[in-house]
C-alpha cells in the first residue's frame, strides 16, 4: 500500500522561541500593570464616591437640623405672640366691659340732673332766674352727655379692635399649624436613613412644587404676621389706656363740676403744687442727667483716644504685608480682615466723634433747659403762694362749703411722667 507524503510541520528556531516567550512575559507585565491601575482607580473612585455620598448625606442632615431649629424658633415666637394676643384680647374685653359699666352708671346722674332742672322750672315770678345753680346744672348735663358720647366711641373702637385681634389670632394659629406640620415632615425626613424601609425612588423628585416660595418670602411672611399682631396689641394697649384715662377723667370731671367754683380754685392750687413737684422731680433728674452726661462725655472721649492704637496696629500690619514677594502678595483672608478692621475702626472713630459732638450739644441743651426749669419753678412757687392766700381768704368767707359726712374717695392724679400725687408727696 502506497504511503501519502506527510505535511511538513513548521519548526521554529530557538531565537523565535525565545522572542515569543519574552513577548508573552512583557504582555503579561503590561496587562497586569494596566489591570493594577484600573483596580486602583476603581478603589479610589469607590472611596471618593462613598465619602462624597456620606458627606452629602451629613450636610443634608445638618441643613435639615438647622431648618428644624429655625422653624422651631419661628413657631415659638408665634406661640408666644399668640399667647400675648390672647392676653390682650382678654384685657381689652375686660376693659370694654368696665367702660360699658361706667357708661351705664352715667344714666342715674343724668336722670337726677335733668329732674333737678325740671323741678326748678316750677319756680314763679322773680324767683325764676337764670342763677349760677341752673347754669352749673346745665353744664353738668352737657358734661355727662359729652362723656357718654366719648365712652360709646371707646366701646365701638374696642369692639372693632377685638375683631382685628381675633382675625390676627386666627392668622397666627394657621401659621403655627403650618409650622408644626412642617416640623413633623422635616423631623420624619431627618429620621430616615439608607436602611429605612420607607425610602424609595420617586418620579421627578427635584421638581419645584406649585406655590413654592423663597426663604426670604417665608421669613418675611412670619415677620409680617408678628409685626401686625404686635402693632395691633400696641394699638389695643393704647386704647385700653385711653379708656381707663377716660373713665378716671369722667369721675374727676363730674366731681369737679359738683364742687363748682370752690373746687376749681382748689384744683388750681392742686395743679400748681403738682406742677411744682413735677418741676422739682424734673430738676433732680435733669441734674442727675447732666452729671451722667458729663461722665459719659469723659468716657466717650477716653474711648475715642483709645481707638488710635488699634488703628495704628492695623495700618502697620497692612503696610508690612505689602512687602510680600511674588505671588505671595495676594488678597487673602488676612488681608480682607485687616482692610475690614481698618474700615471698621475708621467708621467707629467717625461715629464716636459724631456721638461726642452730639453728647456735648445735648449737654448744653440740658444746662439751658435746667436754667429754664429753675426760672419756671421760681415763678410757680410765687403763683402757688398767691393761690394759697386766695384759698385762705375764701375759707374765712365760707368756712364750710359741703357738709358731707361720708368722705369721697380721691383719685390719684398723675403727671405727664406717670408719677402720682402720693408718690411726689412721699418725696
Backbone torsions as a table, in degrees:
resi	resn	phi	psi	omega
1	UNK	NA	135.7	-175.1
2	UNK	-80.2	140.8	177.8
3	UNK	-90.9	135.3	175.5
4	UNK	-79.7	147.8	178.3
5	UNK	-71.0	134.9	179.5
6	UNK	-76.3	144.9	179.0
7	UNK	-70.3	134.1	-177.6
8	UNK	-70.9	133.5	178.2
9	UNK	-87.7	133.2	-178.3
10	UNK	-72.8	129.2	175.4
11	UNK	-112.8	133.1	179.7
12	UNK	-98.5	157.0	178.8
13	UNK	-85.5	167.4	179.2
14	UNK	-60.8	-40.7	178.3
15	UNK	-62.9	-39.2	179.6
16	UNK	-66.7	-40.1	177.2
17	UNK	-60.2	-42.0	179.5
18	UNK	-65.9	-44.4	179.3
19	UNK	-62.0	-38.6	179.1
20	UNK	-64.9	-41.5	177.8
21	UNK	-63.0	-44.8	179.6
22	UNK	-64.1	-37.9	178.8
23	UNK	-64.6	-43.0	178.2
24	UNK	-63.1	-41.2	179.7
25	UNK	-64.7	-43.5	-179.6
26	UNK	-64.8	-41.5	178.8
27	UNK	-63.4	-40.0	178.7
28	UNK	-63.0	-40.9	178.7
29	UNK	-63.2	-44.6	-178.6
30	UNK	-63.9	-45.3	-179.3
31	UNK	-63.4	-40.2	176.7
32	UNK	-64.8	-37.9	178.7
33	UNK	-63.5	-46.0	179.1
34	UNK	-63.7	-41.8	179.5
35	UNK	-63.4	-39.8	179.2
36	UNK	-64.6	-41.8	178.1
37	UNK	-61.0	-45.4	-179.1
38	UNK	-62.6	-41.5	178.8
39	UNK	-63.3	-41.8	178.7
40	UNK	-65.0	-41.3	177.9
41	UNK	-64.8	-37.5	178.9
42	UNK	-64.8	-44.9	178.4
43	UNK	-62.8	-42.6	178.9
44	UNK	-62.4	-41.0	178.7
45	UNK	-64.0	-42.1	178.8
46	UNK	-61.5	-47.4	179.4
47	UNK	-62.8	-43.7	-177.8
48	UNK	-64.6	-47.0	-179.0
49	UNK	-67.1	-35.9	177.7
50	UNK	-64.3	-45.3	178.3
51	UNK	-63.7	-43.0	-179.5
52	UNK	-62.6	-42.4	179.5
53	UNK	-64.0	-44.0	179.8
54	UNK	-64.0	-42.0	-179.9
55	UNK	-67.2	-40.4	178.4
56	UNK	-61.1	-43.6	178.8
57	UNK	-64.7	-37.5	178.1
58	UNK	-66.3	-42.4	178.0
59	UNK	-63.3	-41.4	179.1
60	UNK	-63.5	-41.6	178.1
61	UNK	-64.8	-39.8	178.2
62	UNK	-63.8	-43.8	178.5
63	UNK	-63.7	-36.3	175.9
64	UNK	-64.0	-42.9	178.2
65	UNK	-62.8	-41.7	177.6
66	UNK	-62.6	-41.9	-179.9
67	UNK	-65.3	-40.1	178.2
68	UNK	-62.4	-41.4	178.0
69	UNK	-62.5	-43.2	-178.5
70	UNK	-65.2	-44.8	179.4
71	UNK	-64.9	-39.1	177.9
72	UNK	-62.4	-42.2	178.9
73	UNK	-61.4	-46.5	178.5
74	UNK	-63.1	-38.9	179.0
75	UNK	-63.8	-41.9	179.2
76	UNK	-62.9	-40.2	177.2
77	UNK	-62.0	-42.4	179.8
78	UNK	-66.1	-40.1	179.5
79	UNK	-64.2	-44.1	178.3
80	UNK	-61.9	-43.8	179.8
81	UNK	-65.1	-39.4	178.9
82	UNK	-63.7	-38.8	177.4
83	UNK	-64.2	-40.7	177.8
84	UNK	-65.1	-37.1	177.3
85	UNK	-64.0	-42.3	177.2
86	UNK	-60.4	-43.8	178.4
87	UNK	-62.9	-40.1	-179.4
88	UNK	-68.9	-37.1	176.6
89	UNK	-62.7	-43.4	179.1
90	UNK	-64.2	-43.0	-179.6
91	UNK	-66.5	-41.8	-180.0
92	UNK	-67.6	-38.3	177.2
93	UNK	-62.4	-43.5	178.2
94	UNK	-63.3	-42.2	179.3
95	UNK	-66.3	-37.3	177.4
96	UNK	-64.6	-40.5	177.6
97	UNK	-62.9	-42.7	178.6
98	UNK	-64.6	-37.7	177.7
99	UNK	-65.9	-38.9	176.6
100	UNK	-64.1	-39.2	177.0
101	UNK	-65.2	-39.3	177.5
102	UNK	-64.5	-40.4	177.9
103	UNK	-63.5	-41.3	178.7
104	UNK	-66.3	-31.4	-178.9
105	UNK	-71.9	-16.3	178.7
106	UNK	-79.5	-7.7	-178.4
107	UNK	-67.7	-41.5	-178.5
108	UNK	-66.0	-49.1	176.3
109	UNK	-58.4	-37.1	179.1
110	UNK	-65.8	-41.4	180.0
111	UNK	-66.4	-43.0	-179.9
112	UNK	-63.8	-44.2	-179.2
113	UNK	-65.9	-42.2	178.4
114	UNK	-64.7	-39.3	178.2
115	UNK	-66.2	-37.4	177.3
116	UNK	-62.8	-41.1	177.4
117	UNK	-64.6	-39.5	-179.9
118	UNK	-66.2	-42.8	178.9
119	UNK	-62.3	-38.3	-179.1
120	UNK	-69.4	-16.6	175.3
121	UNK	-72.9	-12.1	178.8
122	UNK	-79.8	-2.5	177.5
123	UNK	-69.3	150.9	-177.6
124	UNK	-123.8	158.3	176.0
125	UNK	66.0	-144.3	-177.4
126	UNK	-70.8	-9.6	176.6
127	UNK	-71.6	-20.6	-179.4
128	UNK	-83.0	77.7	-176.7
129	UNK	-117.0	157.3	177.2
130	UNK	-86.4	75.3	-174.2
131	UNK	-86.9	173.2	-179.8
132	UNK	-59.4	-29.9	-179.9
133	UNK	-63.1	-46.3	178.7
134	UNK	-63.8	-40.7	178.0
135	UNK	-58.9	-44.2	-179.9
136	UNK	-68.7	-35.2	177.7
137	UNK	-65.1	-44.2	177.1
138	UNK	-62.9	-39.0	177.6
139	UNK	-64.2	-37.2	178.7
140	UNK	-64.9	-40.1	175.9
141	UNK	-60.8	-43.7	179.7
142	UNK	-62.3	-43.0	180.0
143	UNK	-62.8	-44.8	-178.5
144	UNK	-63.2	-44.6	-179.7
145	UNK	-66.0	-37.2	177.1
146	UNK	-64.2	-42.7	179.8
147	UNK	-66.3	-40.1	177.4
148	UNK	-59.9	-42.4	179.2
149	UNK	-64.7	-42.1	180.0
150	UNK	-65.4	-43.4	179.0
151	UNK	-64.4	-38.1	177.9
152	UNK	-65.0	-37.4	176.3
153	UNK	-63.0	-43.0	177.8
154	UNK	-62.2	-39.8	179.7
155	UNK	-64.5	-43.8	178.4
156	UNK	-62.9	-43.5	179.5
157	UNK	-64.9	-38.3	178.2
158	UNK	-64.4	-39.5	178.3
159	UNK	-63.3	-45.3	178.7
160	UNK	-62.6	-40.3	179.2
161	UNK	-67.1	-34.8	176.1
162	UNK	-63.7	-38.5	176.6
163	UNK	-62.0	-42.8	179.1
164	UNK	-63.9	-43.7	179.8
165	UNK	-64.1	-39.2	177.8
166	UNK	-63.6	-40.9	179.3
167	UNK	-64.7	-44.7	178.1
168	UNK	-64.3	-35.2	177.5
169	UNK	-63.7	-38.9	177.2
170	UNK	-65.4	-39.6	177.8
171	UNK	-64.5	-42.0	177.1
172	UNK	-63.2	-40.6	179.0
173	UNK	-62.5	-43.3	178.9
174	UNK	-62.8	-42.6	179.0
175	UNK	-64.5	-40.1	178.5
176	UNK	-64.0	-43.5	179.1
177	UNK	-62.2	-41.3	178.2
178	UNK	-61.6	-42.6	-178.6
179	UNK	-71.1	-32.6	176.2
180	UNK	-66.4	-41.3	176.5
181	UNK	-64.0	-40.5	178.1
182	UNK	-62.0	-42.3	178.1
183	UNK	-62.4	-39.4	177.7
184	UNK	-62.1	-42.7	-179.6
185	UNK	-66.8	-47.3	-177.8
186	UNK	-66.5	-37.5	176.9
187	UNK	-65.1	-38.7	176.1
188	UNK	-62.9	-43.3	177.6
189	UNK	-62.1	-39.2	-178.7
190	UNK	-67.7	-32.6	-179.3
191	UNK	-76.3	-18.2	-179.5
192	UNK	-69.0	140.6	175.3
193	UNK	-130.7	177.9	-178.9
194	UNK	-68.9	-14.9	178.6
195	UNK	-100.1	2.9	-179.1
196	UNK	-70.2	139.8	-178.7
197	UNK	-75.0	-12.7	-175.3
198	UNK	-84.2	-8.5	-173.9
199	UNK	-83.2	149.2	178.5
200	UNK	-165.8	165.7	176.2
201	UNK	-76.7	140.3	-176.8
202	UNK	-120.9	150.4	177.4
203	UNK	-75.9	124.7	176.2
204	UNK	49.9	61.2	-177.9
205	UNK	-73.9	-17.3	-177.5
206	UNK	-88.7	8.7	179.9
207	UNK	-66.5	156.8	176.4
208	UNK	-97.7	111.5	-177.2
209	UNK	-63.9	153.3	177.0
210	UNK	-63.7	139.5	-179.2
211	UNK	86.3	4.9	179.5
212	UNK	-68.2	139.0	179.6
213	UNK	-119.3	169.3	178.4
214	UNK	-84.5	158.7	175.4
215	UNK	-56.9	-33.6	177.7
216	UNK	-64.2	-44.5	178.7
217	UNK	-64.3	-36.1	-179.0
218	UNK	-63.4	-52.0	-178.3
219	UNK	-69.0	-32.4	179.1
220	UNK	-66.7	-35.6	178.7
221	UNK	-63.5	-45.6	178.6
222	UNK	-65.0	-44.4	179.1
223	UNK	-62.4	-35.3	178.3
224	UNK	-66.9	-40.9	176.6
225	UNK	-62.1	-43.6	179.2
226	UNK	-65.6	-41.8	-178.8
227	UNK	-64.7	-42.0	178.7
228	UNK	-63.0	-42.0	-179.7
229	UNK	-65.8	-42.9	179.7
230	UNK	-65.5	-40.4	178.3
231	UNK	-63.6	-42.1	178.6
232	UNK	-65.2	-37.8	178.5
233	UNK	-67.7	-37.7	176.4
234	UNK	-64.2	-42.5	177.0
235	UNK	-61.9	-42.7	179.5
236	UNK	-65.3	-40.7	179.4
237	UNK	-63.3	-44.3	177.7
238	UNK	-63.2	-36.7	178.6
239	UNK	-65.3	-40.8	177.9
240	UNK	-64.5	-40.0	177.3
241	UNK	-63.4	-41.5	178.7
242	UNK	-64.1	-40.6	179.6
243	UNK	-65.5	-43.9	179.2
244	UNK	-63.9	-42.6	179.3
245	UNK	-64.5	-37.3	178.9
246	UNK	-65.2	-40.3	178.6
247	UNK	-64.6	-41.2	178.6
248	UNK	-65.9	-43.1	179.1
249	UNK	-62.5	-34.4	177.2
250	UNK	-60.3	-50.1	-179.2
251	UNK	-63.0	-42.9	179.8
252	UNK	-66.4	-39.8	-177.6
253	UNK	-68.1	-41.0	177.2
254	UNK	-65.8	-40.4	178.6
255	UNK	-64.8	-41.4	178.7
256	UNK	-63.3	-38.6	179.2
257	UNK	-66.1	-37.5	178.3
258	UNK	-67.9	-33.4	177.8
259	UNK	-75.4	-23.8	176.3
260	UNK	60.7	-140.5	-169.7
261	UNK	-65.1	-41.9	-178.9
262	UNK	-61.0	-42.1	178.9
263	UNK	-68.4	-34.7	179.0
264	UNK	-60.1	-42.0	178.4
265	UNK	-64.6	-44.3	179.2
266	UNK	-67.7	-34.7	176.7
267	UNK	-65.5	-36.5	176.9
268	UNK	-62.5	-41.2	176.7
269	UNK	-62.1	-41.8	177.6
270	UNK	-61.9	-43.3	-180.0
271	UNK	-61.3	-39.7	178.7
272	UNK	-64.5	-43.3	177.8
273	UNK	-63.6	-41.1	178.8
274	UNK	-62.3	-43.9	-179.4
275	UNK	-65.7	-39.5	178.7
276	UNK	-64.0	-44.7	179.0
277	UNK	-65.1	-38.9	177.2
278	UNK	-62.2	-42.7	179.1
279	UNK	-65.4	-39.6	178.1
280	UNK	-62.7	-41.3	177.2
281	UNK	-65.2	-41.4	178.2
282	UNK	-66.5	-38.5	178.1
283	UNK	-62.3	-45.3	179.4
284	UNK	-61.7	-46.4	179.6
285	UNK	-65.6	-36.6	179.3
286	UNK	-66.3	-42.0	177.4
287	UNK	-63.7	-40.9	176.2
288	UNK	-63.5	-39.5	-180.0
289	UNK	-67.3	-38.1	177.8
290	UNK	-62.2	-45.9	178.8
291	UNK	-61.9	-42.7	179.6
292	UNK	-66.1	-39.2	179.6
293	UNK	-65.3	-42.2	178.2
294	UNK	-62.3	-40.1	177.3
295	UNK	-65.6	-41.8	179.9
296	UNK	-67.0	-36.0	178.0
297	UNK	-63.5	-41.7	178.1
298	UNK	-62.6	-45.3	-180.0
299	UNK	-66.4	-38.9	-179.9
300	UNK	-65.4	-40.3	177.9
301	UNK	-65.3	-40.5	178.1
302	UNK	-63.8	-42.8	177.7
303	UNK	-64.2	-37.0	178.6
304	UNK	-63.0	-42.0	178.2
305	UNK	-66.7	-32.5	-177.6
306	UNK	-72.0	-16.3	-179.8
307	UNK	-78.1	-9.6	-178.4
308	UNK	-68.5	-41.8	-177.8
309	UNK	-62.6	-48.3	176.3
310	UNK	-59.6	-34.6	179.0
311	UNK	-67.5	-41.1	177.3
312	UNK	-62.3	-42.0	180.0
313	UNK	-61.1	-45.6	179.8
314	UNK	-65.1	-42.1	177.9
315	UNK	-59.8	-45.2	-178.1
316	UNK	-63.4	-43.1	178.4
317	UNK	-61.3	-43.0	178.3
318	UNK	-62.8	-43.7	-178.4
319	UNK	-65.9	-41.8	179.6
320	UNK	-64.1	-36.3	-178.1
321	UNK	-72.2	-13.7	175.5
322	UNK	-70.1	-13.4	-178.9
323	UNK	-88.7	3.8	177.9
324	UNK	-63.7	135.3	-174.3
325	UNK	-85.7	152.7	169.1
326	UNK	57.1	-138.7	-178.3
327	UNK	-71.7	-10.5	176.8
328	UNK	-71.4	-12.3	176.5
329	UNK	-82.6	71.9	-176.4
330	UNK	-116.3	158.9	178.4
331	UNK	-86.3	74.7	-177.9
332	UNK	-81.6	-176.9	-178.3
333	UNK	-64.8	-34.7	177.8
334	UNK	-63.7	-40.4	178.2
335	UNK	-63.7	-44.7	179.2
336	UNK	-62.6	-40.7	-179.9
337	UNK	-65.0	-39.7	178.4
338	UNK	-65.3	-41.9	178.8
339	UNK	-63.2	-43.6	177.9
340	UNK	-62.1	-38.2	179.9
341	UNK	-64.2	-42.5	178.9
342	UNK	-63.2	-46.2	179.9
343	UNK	-61.6	-41.1	-179.4
344	UNK	-65.8	-42.6	179.6
345	UNK	-65.0	-41.7	178.8
346	UNK	-64.5	-41.4	177.4
347	UNK	-64.9	-39.1	179.1
348	UNK	-63.2	-44.0	-179.8
349	UNK	-63.5	-42.5	179.2
350	UNK	-63.6	-43.3	-179.6
351	UNK	-65.9	-39.0	179.4
352	UNK	-67.1	-37.5	176.4
353	UNK	-63.7	-42.9	178.4
354	UNK	-63.2	-42.6	179.9
355	UNK	-66.8	-34.3	178.2
356	UNK	-65.2	-43.5	177.9
357	UNK	-64.3	-39.4	178.4
358	UNK	-64.5	-40.1	179.2
359	UNK	-65.9	-40.9	178.6
360	UNK	-64.5	-40.9	177.1
361	UNK	-64.5	-40.1	177.8
362	UNK	-64.0	-36.9	178.3
363	UNK	-62.4	-41.8	178.2
364	UNK	-63.6	-40.7	178.2
365	UNK	-64.2	-39.6	178.6
366	UNK	-61.6	-44.4	179.7
367	UNK	-64.7	-39.9	178.6
368	UNK	-64.8	-43.7	180.0
369	UNK	-68.3	-33.3	177.0
370	UNK	-61.5	-40.5	177.3
371	UNK	-64.3	-40.2	177.4
372	UNK	-64.2	-40.1	177.9
373	UNK	-62.5	-40.6	179.2
374	UNK	-62.0	-44.9	179.7
375	UNK	-64.7	-43.9	-179.0
376	UNK	-66.8	-36.0	178.2
377	UNK	-63.7	-41.0	177.9
378	UNK	-62.1	-43.1	179.2
379	UNK	-65.7	-39.3	-179.3
380	UNK	-68.5	-34.7	177.0
381	UNK	-64.5	-39.6	177.0
382	UNK	-65.1	-44.4	179.1
383	UNK	-64.2	-36.5	178.8
384	UNK	-64.7	-37.6	177.4
385	UNK	-64.5	-38.0	177.6
386	UNK	-67.2	-40.9	178.9
387	UNK	-62.6	-40.2	-179.6
388	UNK	-66.2	-37.1	176.5
389	UNK	-64.0	-39.6	177.8
390	UNK	-63.6	-40.8	179.6
391	UNK	-64.9	-40.5	179.2
392	UNK	-63.6	-38.9	178.9
393	UNK	-65.3	-43.4	-178.7
394	UNK	-69.5	-28.8	176.7
395	UNK	-66.9	-30.8	176.2
396	UNK	-73.4	-34.9	179.5
397	UNK	-75.5	-43.2	-178.1
398	UNK	-126.0	87.6	-176.1
399	UNK	-59.9	-44.1	-177.5
400	UNK	-128.3	114.7	178.6
401	UNK	-88.9	-40.2	178.9
402	UNK	-127.9	146.4	179.3
403	UNK	-118.3	38.9	179.8
404	UNK	-69.5	126.8	178.1
405	UNK	-80.9	-30.8	-179.9
406	UNK	-87.9	118.7	-179.6
407	UNK	-66.3	141.4	179.5
408	UNK	-87.5	125.6	179.5
409	UNK	-62.7	132.9	-178.1
410	UNK	-86.4	144.1	173.4
411	UNK	-98.7	126.1	-178.1
412	UNK	-69.7	121.6	175.6
413	UNK	-82.9	139.5	-178.8
414	UNK	-113.6	148.5	178.0
415	UNK	-85.4	-178.9	-179.4
416	UNK	-66.2	-22.2	178.2
417	UNK	-86.7	-1.2	179.5
418	UNK	86.8	7.9	-180.0
419	UNK	-91.7	131.6	-175.9
420	UNK	-85.0	168.3	179.1
421	UNK	-62.5	-44.2	-179.3
422	UNK	-61.4	-38.4	-179.9
423	UNK	-66.0	-40.6	179.1
424	UNK	-68.0	-37.5	-179.4
425	UNK	-68.0	-30.1	178.3
426	UNK	-68.0	-23.7	177.6
427	UNK	-78.1	NA	NA
